[in-house]
Amino acid sequence: MQINPTNNVLVEPRDYRSFCFRGEGRANFVISARHRASGVRIVWRFAKARKSGLMTVKARSELVNSYMQRIIEPLIDREYLVNMSIVEFNIIDVHHLAKIPHLDSNLKIENFEDLENEENFPEDFSYLPKNLFQKGHGSSILTYPKRLTSLQMLDATQLPMSIGEHNSATITVEIKPKQGFLQCHPNVNVPHCNNCILQIEKSCGQSHFSQMYDFCPLDLFSGNFSRMRRAIHSLFLVPHRNLRIFVDGNLVHSDEKPLEQHKFQKTLFPNAEATEKDLEAALCFALSGNESKKNFHLQKDSVLGEILQAQRIDELGIVKAHALYEQLDAHLKASLLDKNALVDIDMSTISSRSNPAEPQFLSQQEQLTELRKYFVAATMKDCSVGFLGNFH
């Protein structure tokens, strides 16, 4: 690695090995690699263009980093957040790294040079085609931009070597808990939480979600041991997009790659050092902040407790938020949707609860504040929580 004029570290991917694909969301491709010298496994998050589904040369890593520092950190205890840094790559290197999302998630590419082999990994494998960053012909080709930024953080699917000296497998459980409270909406008389309503809509309109499942976020956030355990068990049965399980860095159970139930126990605990029920209980304790079943409840300073408090800054809900947004003039809509303005939000107004009047009775500044609170809360309603450990 070397420091470039922007003060971001310039990554040399040839200093890494064992490259693999960790996942894809609406906004990012996530690629993992292990540093040859330190042995530390990290992930890089490369920005994605929503319309094309390709990587974008217009990465906003600085904006995302600032949003996390200025908006999310005041809402969530620092110990629950992953440390991030902004790094840069030569864009031609990203072109080759962008071939990795085409591969199976558990396939490891040992050397970066392998990705440069056009015979095994042709150009059209890449989610960053050269035509996105090159123009001209022949010797007059000009490259723009020359470098691309990415967010870098530790890979949470494997314990660092200094910690992970053990004989049992490292298990990582990634859960997307969704909205943890029941929010009523005007003129919507439906006895379901937001997640259940969304699942009903998906099962009706999309073949991919033809199967309903029993997971309810209200159970997970309930602070009741039995209900929390039931919620986690339901995700073990049908993960949908809300759960992924890794063993020693390999994805073994997810919506895209579900593990047959009769293989679940043996895959996670091949030496019978623990059981599926032990894992469910451990997750209940870790997520709720309890150490035993005695006086079990959702601790306010637990990871789920803090997420729930952050979610509750939204006092509008989707129906009122949509109505409020529609009545804004074009200038205010543009101001609200300006992503660069997000990091300038006054958190003293965002984090406070004001019990707002009906949207039509709010001043313009109050309207913007309530909508910004709705958008920030939406981040917390779609975040992921990771649990990493081993049983021995």
VOTI-463070 format. One record per residue (C-alpha): residue in three letters; x, y, z. Coordinates in steps of 0.02 Angstrom, whole numbers. Layout:
N
+------+--------+--------+--------+
: nugu :   east :  north :     up :
+------+--------+--------+--------+
:  ALA :      X :      Y :      Z :
...
+------+--------+--------+--------+
This chain:
392
+------+--------+--------+--------+
: nugu :   east :  north :     up :
+------+--------+--------+--------+
:  MET :      0 :      0 :      0 :
:  GLN :     53 :    180 :    -24 :
:  ILE :    -21 :    349 :     20 :
:  ASN :    -79 :    451 :   -128 :
:  PRO :   -105 :    640 :   -140 :
:  THR :   -287 :    627 :    -81 :
:  ASN :   -223 :    554 :     86 :
:  ASN :   -318 :    392 :     51 :
:  VAL :   -220 :    230 :     50 :
:  LEU :   -190 :    165 :   -126 :
:  VAL :   -219 :    -23 :   -120 :
:  GLU :   -106 :   -141 :   -214 :
:  PRO :   -217 :   -295 :   -236 :
:  ARG :    -64 :   -403 :   -272 :
:  ASP :    -23 :   -384 :    -87 :
:  TYR :   -180 :   -488 :    -53 :
:  ARG :   -233 :   -667 :    -87 :
:  SER :   -384 :   -781 :    -69 :
:  PHE :   -509 :   -661 :   -151 :
:  CYS :   -694 :   -705 :   -139 :
:  PHE :   -867 :   -632 :   -157 :
:  ARG :   -956 :   -587 :      6 :
:  GLY :  -1121 :   -521 :    -59 :
:  GLU :  -1219 :   -391 :   -154 :
:  GLY :  -1348 :   -264 :    -97 :
:  ARG :  -1439 :   -126 :   -185 :
:  ALA :  -1294 :     -7 :   -161 :
:  ASN :  -1134 :   -111 :   -155 :
:  PHE :  -1035 :   -262 :   -209 :
:  VAL :   -934 :   -334 :    -64 :
:  ILE :   -769 :   -421 :   -102 :
:  SER :   -655 :   -503 :     27 :
:  ALA :   -468 :   -536 :     27 :
:  ARG :   -331 :   -586 :    149 :
:  HIS :   -173 :   -480 :    167 :
:  ARG :    -19 :   -584 :    126 :
:  ALA :     92 :   -509 :    261 :
:  SER :    -26 :   -480 :    408 :
:  GLY :   -149 :   -622 :    374 :
:  VAL :   -294 :   -503 :    411 :
:  ARG :   -449 :   -532 :    304 :
:  ILE :   -539 :   -373 :    251 :
:  VAL :   -684 :   -327 :    137 :
:  TRP :   -700 :   -189 :      9 :
:  ARG :   -870 :   -114 :    -30 :
:  PHE :   -880 :    -53 :   -210 :
:  ALA :  -1025 :     63 :   -255 :
:  LYS :  -1157 :      0 :   -375 :
:  ALA :  -1267 :     91 :   -500 :
:  ARG :  -1448 :     44 :   -463 :
:  LYS :  -1513 :     59 :   -640 :
:  SER :  -1380 :    -45 :   -728 :
:  GLY :  -1329 :   -159 :   -584 :
:  LEU :  -1146 :   -127 :   -629 :
:  MET :  -1010 :    -49 :   -524 :
:  THR :  -1007 :    139 :   -540 :
:  VAL :   -859 :    253 :   -568 :
:  LYS :   -953 :    384 :   -467 :
:  ALA :   -922 :    306 :   -297 :
:  ARG :   -970 :    415 :   -150 :
:  SER :   -863 :    333 :    -17 :
:  GLU :   -826 :    499 :     69 :
:  LEU :  -1011 :    538 :     80 :
:  VAL :  -1055 :    368 :    153 :
:  ASN :   -912 :    380 :    278 :
:  SER :   -967 :    554 :    332 :
:  TYR :  -1148 :    495 :    348 :
:  MET :  -1093 :    355 :    464 :
:  GLN :   -986 :    470 :    570 :
:  ARG :  -1104 :    619 :    583 :
:  ILE :  -1276 :    539 :    577 :
:  ILE :  -1266 :    356 :    629 :
:  GLU :  -1132 :    363 :    765 :
:  PRO :  -1233 :    485 :    875 :
:  LEU :  -1377 :    360 :    871 :
:  ILE :  -1284 :    195 :    896 :
:  ASP :  -1147 :    156 :   1022 :
:  ARG :   -977 :    151 :    938 :
:  GLU :   -945 :    -26 :   1001 :
:  TYR :  -1083 :    -91 :    887 :
:  LEU :  -1015 :     -8 :    729 :
:  VAL :   -881 :    -73 :    612 :
:  ASN :   -727 :     35 :    586 :
:  MET :   -715 :     95 :    407 :
:  SER :   -581 :    180 :    304 :
:  ILE :   -581 :    251 :    129 :
:  VAL :   -455 :    172 :     11 :
:  GLU :   -418 :    194 :   -174 :
:  PHE :   -379 :     75 :   -317 :
:  ASN :   -310 :     97 :   -490 :
:  ILE :   -467 :     81 :   -592 :
:  ILE :   -399 :    -57 :   -704 :
:  ASP :   -372 :   -161 :   -547 :
:  VAL :   -555 :   -135 :   -499 :
:  HIS :   -603 :   -193 :   -674 :
:  HIS :   -523 :   -361 :   -633 :
:  LEU :   -589 :   -369 :   -454 :
:  ALA :   -763 :   -338 :   -527 :
:  LYS :   -756 :   -511 :   -605 :
:  ILE :   -771 :   -590 :   -432 :
:  PRO :   -960 :   -562 :   -408 :
:  HIS :   -986 :   -681 :   -554 :
:  LEU :   -912 :   -822 :   -450 :
:  ASP :   -984 :   -935 :   -316 :
:  SER :   -972 :   -854 :   -144 :
:  ASN :   -860 :   -992 :    -74 :
:  LEU :   -740 :   -998 :   -221 :
:  LYS :   -572 :   -922 :   -175 :
:  ILE :   -459 :   -845 :   -307 :
:  GLU :   -285 :   -864 :   -233 :
:  ASN :   -190 :   -734 :   -334 :
:  PHE :   -243 :   -568 :   -411 :
:  GLU :   -144 :   -613 :   -567 :
:  ASP :   -268 :   -755 :   -597 :
:  LEU :   -406 :   -626 :   -623 :
:  GLU :   -299 :   -540 :   -756 :
:  ASN :   -297 :   -700 :   -857 :
:  GLU :   -421 :   -661 :   -996 :
:  GLU :   -433 :   -843 :  -1047 :
:  ASN :   -504 :   -896 :   -878 :
:  PHE :   -586 :   -731 :   -831 :
:  PRO :   -635 :   -637 :   -990 :
:  GLU :   -673 :   -452 :   -993 :
:  ASP :   -861 :   -477 :  -1005 :
:  PHE :   -856 :   -560 :   -832 :
:  SER :   -822 :   -390 :   -756 :
:  TYR :   -958 :   -286 :   -674 :
:  LEU :   -850 :   -135 :   -717 :
:  PRO :   -834 :   -142 :   -907 :
:  LYS :   -692 :    -42 :   -982 :
:  ASN :   -815 :     61 :  -1084 :
:  LEU :   -870 :    142 :   -920 :
:  PHE :   -700 :    220 :   -891 :
:  GLN :   -615 :    228 :  -1060 :
:  LYS :   -644 :    333 :  -1213 :
:  GLY :   -552 :    359 :  -1376 :
:  HIS :   -472 :    231 :  -1491 :
:  GLY :   -301 :    152 :  -1510 :
:  SER :   -157 :    254 :  -1443 :
:  SER :   -272 :    401 :  -1403 :
:  ILE :   -365 :    306 :  -1265 :
:  LEU :   -392 :    417 :  -1114 :
:  THR :   -441 :    341 :   -947 :
:  TYR :   -557 :    432 :   -827 :
:  PRO :   -554 :    426 :   -682 :
:  LYS :   -385 :    345 :   -650 :
:  ARG :   -434 :    288 :   -477 :
:  LEU :   -589 :    228 :   -387 :
:  THR :   -628 :    238 :   -202 :
:  SER :   -698 :    101 :    -92 :
:  LEU :   -743 :     76 :     91 :
:  GLN :   -631 :    -49 :    179 :
:  MET :   -667 :   -140 :    343 :
:  LEU :   -628 :   -303 :    431 :
:  ASP :   -711 :   -459 :    364 :
:  ALA :   -830 :   -510 :    503 :
:  THR :   -846 :   -689 :    444 :
:  GLN :   -679 :   -741 :    518 :
:  LEU :   -592 :   -706 :    683 :
:  PRO :   -420 :   -624 :    672 :
:  MET :   -281 :   -752 :    699 :
:  SER :   -230 :   -674 :    866 :
:  ILE :   -405 :   -705 :    932 :
:  GLY :   -456 :   -856 :    834 :
:  GLU :   -332 :   -985 :    904 :
:  HIS :   -458 :  -1122 :    940 :
:  ASN :   -504 :  -1294 :    883 :
:  SER :   -688 :  -1264 :    846 :
:  ALA :   -765 :  -1181 :    694 :
:  THR :   -797 :   -994 :    688 :
:  ILE :   -982 :   -962 :    657 :
:  THR :  -1044 :   -794 :    594 :
:  VAL :  -1230 :   -757 :    593 :
:  GLU :  -1287 :   -602 :    498 :
:  ILE :  -1465 :   -546 :    536 :
:  LYS :  -1565 :   -405 :    460 :
:  PRO :  -1689 :   -373 :    604 :
:  LYS :  -1804 :   -251 :    510 :
:  GLN :  -1926 :   -131 :    598 :
:  GLY :  -1949 :   -180 :    778 :
:  PHE :  -2108 :    -88 :    825 :
:  LEU :  -2287 :    -84 :    763 :
:  GLN :  -2323 :     78 :    672 :
:  CYS :  -2502 :    124 :    633 :
:  HIS :  -2541 :    218 :    472 :
:  PRO :  -2693 :    327 :    434 :
:  ASN :  -2829 :    239 :    335 :
:  VAL :  -2730 :     76 :    338 :
:  ASN :  -2820 :    -47 :    450 :
:  VAL :  -2707 :   -199 :    435 :
:  PRO :  -2662 :   -305 :    588 :
:  HIS :  -2483 :   -336 :    529 :
:  CYS :  -2312 :   -259 :    556 :
:  ASN :  -2222 :   -175 :    411 :
:  ASN :  -2116 :   -329 :    376 :
:  CYS :  -2266 :   -446 :    366 :
:  ILE :  -2357 :   -326 :    250 :
:  LEU :  -2203 :   -321 :    138 :
:  GLN :  -2191 :   -510 :    135 :
:  ILE :  -2374 :   -525 :     86 :
:  GLU :  -2345 :   -401 :    -56 :
:  LYS :  -2189 :   -493 :   -115 :
:  SER :  -2269 :   -665 :   -108 :
:  CYS :  -2412 :   -600 :   -215 :
:  GLY :  -2311 :   -506 :   -344 :
:  GLN :  -2141 :   -590 :   -358 :
:  SER :  -2106 :   -773 :   -396 :
:  HIS :  -1942 :   -764 :   -299 :
:  PHE :  -2041 :   -739 :   -139 :
:  SER :  -2176 :   -868 :   -170 :
:  GLN :  -2155 :   -935 :      7 :
:  MET :  -2210 :   -840 :    163 :
:  TYR :  -2110 :   -865 :    323 :
:  ASP :  -2144 :   -853 :    509 :
:  PHE :  -2013 :   -723 :    554 :
:  CYS :  -2087 :   -568 :    636 :
:  PRO :  -1972 :   -426 :    693 :
:  LEU :  -2091 :   -388 :    836 :
:  ASP :  -2044 :   -557 :    910 :
:  LEU :  -1858 :   -523 :    888 :
:  PHE :  -1869 :   -352 :    973 :
:  SER :  -1994 :   -410 :   1106 :
:  GLY :  -1869 :   -439 :   1247 :
:  ASN :  -1959 :   -604 :   1280 :
:  PHE :  -1839 :   -750 :   1271 :
:  SER :  -1963 :   -873 :   1196 :
:  ARG :  -2023 :   -751 :   1063 :
:  MET :  -1846 :   -700 :   1017 :
:  ARG :  -1795 :   -881 :   1001 :
:  ARG :  -1947 :   -917 :    893 :
:  ALA :  -1900 :   -773 :    777 :
:  ILE :  -1721 :   -835 :    759 :
:  HIS :  -1777 :  -1015 :    732 :
:  SER :  -1897 :   -958 :    595 :
:  LEU :  -1751 :   -875 :    505 :
:  PHE :  -1649 :  -1034 :    521 :
:  LEU :  -1791 :  -1124 :    434 :
:  VAL :  -1825 :   -994 :    298 :
:  PRO :  -1689 :   -859 :    291 :
:  HIS :  -1762 :   -753 :    148 :
:  ARG :  -1652 :   -597 :    138 :
:  ASN :  -1643 :   -579 :    327 :
:  LEU :  -1511 :   -707 :    376 :
:  ARG :  -1344 :   -776 :    319 :
:  ILE :  -1233 :   -900 :    412 :
:  PHE :  -1046 :   -925 :    381 :
:  VAL :   -933 :  -1062 :    449 :
:  ASP :   -748 :  -1020 :    447 :
:  GLY :   -782 :   -888 :    315 :
:  ASN :   -885 :   -998 :    200 :
:  LEU :  -1067 :   -960 :    168 :
:  VAL :  -1169 :  -1113 :    220 :
:  HIS :  -1347 :  -1048 :    239 :
:  SER :  -1439 :   -906 :    152 :
:  ASP :  -1587 :   -868 :     41 :
:  GLU :  -1482 :   -900 :   -114 :
:  LYS :  -1397 :  -1053 :    -39 :
:  PRO :  -1513 :  -1133 :     90 :
:  LEU :  -1449 :  -1276 :    196 :
:  GLU :  -1560 :  -1428 :    207 :
:  GLN :  -1626 :  -1443 :    385 :
:  HIS :  -1563 :  -1619 :    412 :
:  LYS :  -1387 :  -1554 :    374 :
:  PHE :  -1400 :  -1397 :    482 :
:  GLN :  -1336 :  -1470 :    646 :
:  LYS :  -1194 :  -1569 :    569 :
:  THR :  -1133 :  -1424 :    461 :
:  LEU :  -1127 :  -1298 :    604 :
:  PHE :  -1068 :  -1417 :    740 :
:  PRO :   -982 :  -1567 :    657 :
:  ASN :   -902 :  -1620 :    822 :
:  ALA :  -1065 :  -1602 :    921 :
:  GLU :   -986 :  -1469 :   1032 :
:  ALA :  -1151 :  -1374 :   1034 :
:  THR :  -1326 :  -1380 :    960 :
:  GLU :  -1439 :  -1272 :    854 :
:  LYS :  -1535 :  -1226 :   1013 :
:  ASP :  -1372 :  -1169 :   1095 :
:  LEU :  -1341 :  -1052 :    948 :
:  GLU :  -1519 :   -984 :    957 :
:  ALA :  -1500 :   -950 :   1144 :
:  ALA :  -1329 :   -868 :   1120 :
:  LEU :  -1403 :   -752 :    989 :
:  CYS :  -1547 :   -706 :   1105 :
:  PHE :  -1425 :   -659 :   1244 :
:  ALA :  -1305 :   -564 :   1130 :
:  LEU :  -1439 :   -465 :   1039 :
:  SER :  -1539 :   -419 :   1195 :
:  GLY :  -1392 :   -381 :   1311 :
:  ASN :  -1436 :   -515 :   1439 :
:  GLU :  -1323 :   -645 :   1518 :
:  SER :  -1458 :   -764 :   1580 :
:  LYS :  -1645 :   -796 :   1571 :
:  LYS :  -1670 :   -717 :   1743 :
:  ASN :  -1758 :   -548 :   1723 :
:  PHE :  -1734 :   -566 :   1535 :
:  HIS :  -1784 :   -408 :   1438 :
:  LEU :  -1723 :   -299 :   1297 :
:  GLN :  -1586 :   -192 :   1373 :
:  LYS :  -1586 :    -13 :   1309 :
:  ASP :  -1399 :    -16 :   1282 :
:  SER :  -1402 :   -182 :   1189 :
:  VAL :  -1377 :   -184 :   1001 :
:  LEU :  -1563 :   -215 :    968 :
:  GLY :  -1612 :    -89 :   1102 :
:  GLU :  -1510 :     48 :   1021 :
:  ILE :  -1571 :      4 :    846 :
:  LEU :  -1751 :     12 :    908 :
:  GLN :  -1725 :    184 :    986 :
:  ALA :  -1648 :    246 :    824 :
:  GLN :  -1793 :    175 :    722 :
:  ARG :  -1919 :    265 :    834 :
:  ILE :  -1858 :    438 :    783 :
:  ASP :  -1975 :    413 :    635 :
:  GLU :  -2144 :    474 :    695 :
:  LEU :  -2223 :    485 :    522 :
:  GLY :  -2224 :    311 :    446 :
:  ILE :  -2224 :    278 :    260 :
:  VAL :  -2402 :    341 :    227 :
:  LYS :  -2382 :    511 :    312 :
:  ALA :  -2205 :    529 :    245 :
:  HIS :  -2266 :    504 :     67 :
:  ALA :  -2407 :    630 :     90 :
:  LEU :  -2288 :    756 :    166 :
:  TYR :  -2161 :    735 :     27 :
:  GLU :  -2293 :    755 :   -108 :
:  GLN :  -2349 :    924 :    -41 :
:  LEU :  -2173 :    998 :    -44 :
:  ASP :  -2129 :   1116 :   -184 :
:  ALA :  -1994 :   1068 :   -309 :
:  HIS :  -1859 :   1169 :   -221 :
:  LEU :  -1888 :   1083 :    -53 :
:  LYS :  -1894 :    912 :   -135 :
:  ALA :  -1726 :    945 :   -217 :
:  SER :  -1656 :   1005 :    -50 :
:  LEU :  -1719 :    848 :     37 :
:  LEU :  -1648 :    729 :    -94 :
:  ASP :  -1478 :    814 :   -104 :
:  LYS :  -1365 :    676 :    -38 :
:  ASN :  -1222 :    796 :     -6 :
:  ALA :  -1333 :    892 :    115 :
:  LEU :  -1363 :    738 :    222 :
:  VAL :  -1201 :    758 :    318 :
:  ASP :  -1248 :    937 :    365 :
:  ILE :  -1405 :    884 :    459 :
:  ASP :  -1421 :    953 :    635 :
:  MET :  -1424 :    795 :    741 :
:  SER :  -1498 :    888 :    889 :
:  THR :  -1660 :    900 :    789 :
:  ILE :  -1648 :    729 :    709 :
:  SER :  -1623 :    629 :    869 :
:  SER :  -1757 :    718 :    970 :
:  ARG :  -1937 :    661 :    970 :
:  SER :  -2062 :    801 :    946 :
:  ASN :  -2233 :    717 :    927 :
:  PRO :  -2269 :    815 :    768 :
:  ALA :  -2437 :    882 :    720 :
:  GLU :  -2523 :    821 :    561 :
:  PRO :  -2413 :    857 :    409 :
:  GLN :  -2522 :    998 :    341 :
:  PHE :  -2497 :   1097 :    502 :
:  LEU :  -2308 :   1092 :    503 :
:  SER :  -2195 :   1234 :    447 :
:  GLN :  -2082 :   1201 :    298 :
:  GLN :  -1931 :   1180 :    412 :
:  GLU :  -2027 :   1059 :    522 :
:  GLN :  -2082 :    962 :    368 :
:  LEU :  -1901 :    942 :    312 :
:  THR :  -1847 :    890 :    487 :
:  GLU :  -1981 :    756 :    502 :
:  LEU :  -1943 :    686 :    330 :
:  ARG :  -1757 :    682 :    369 :
:  LYS :  -1796 :    587 :    528 :
:  TYR :  -1898 :    466 :    423 :
:  PHE :  -1752 :    438 :    303 :
:  VAL :  -1623 :    416 :    442 :
:  ALA :  -1738 :    292 :    530 :
:  ALA :  -1756 :    198 :    366 :
:  THR :  -1569 :    163 :    373 :
:  MET :  -1592 :     85 :    545 :
:  LYS :  -1742 :    -17 :    485 :
:  ASP :  -1635 :    -99 :    350 :
:  CYS :  -1467 :   -120 :    438 :
:  SER :  -1382 :   -287 :    473 :
:  VAL :  -1314 :   -357 :    636 :
:  GLY :  -1173 :   -484 :    642 :
:  PHE :  -1136 :   -610 :    779 :
:  LEU :   -964 :   -692 :    774 :
:  GLY :   -903 :   -829 :    890 :
:  ASN :   -856 :  -1010 :    917 :
:  PHE :   -924 :  -1145 :   1031 :
:  HIS :   -803 :  -1252 :   1131 :
+------+--------+--------+--------+
